[in-house]
Amino acid sequence: MKFGDKLRSLRNKYNLTQTELAEKLNLSKANISKYESGNLEPNIQTITTISKLFNVSVDYLLKDEPDDESLTIDEEFQSLLSDPKTLVAFKDFQNLTDTDKQEIINFIKFKKQQNN
């Protein structure tokens, strides 16, 4: 996963719009959009601020990782269901089949893309 994908994922995890994140970082919405699309690389100060804001390491933000194939379905499912209310609704997700989990993952990704 590249920096822009990680930034988008973290922003969505914290239910922030690009505008809200830009305000927190004292940047423009356009810069956030360019970071997420890979058209602009942030400077080290911005990366450090992002890491502190989302409580992740700079190394995590900068290290390119393979896309979702590196995650098991259970790990990806858990990461997408980080909202406590959603977790309650899916508290027994361990009992779902991998096919059902993948359908839910695809649906959540689709809905997140619609909201961006």
Secondary structure, DSSP 8 states (H G I E B T S, - for coil): --HHHHHHHHHHHTT--HHHHHHHHT--HHHHHHHHHTS----HHHHHHHHHHHT--HHHHHS----GGGS-HHHHHHHHT-SHHHHHHTTTGGGS-HHHHHHHHHHHHHHHHHH-
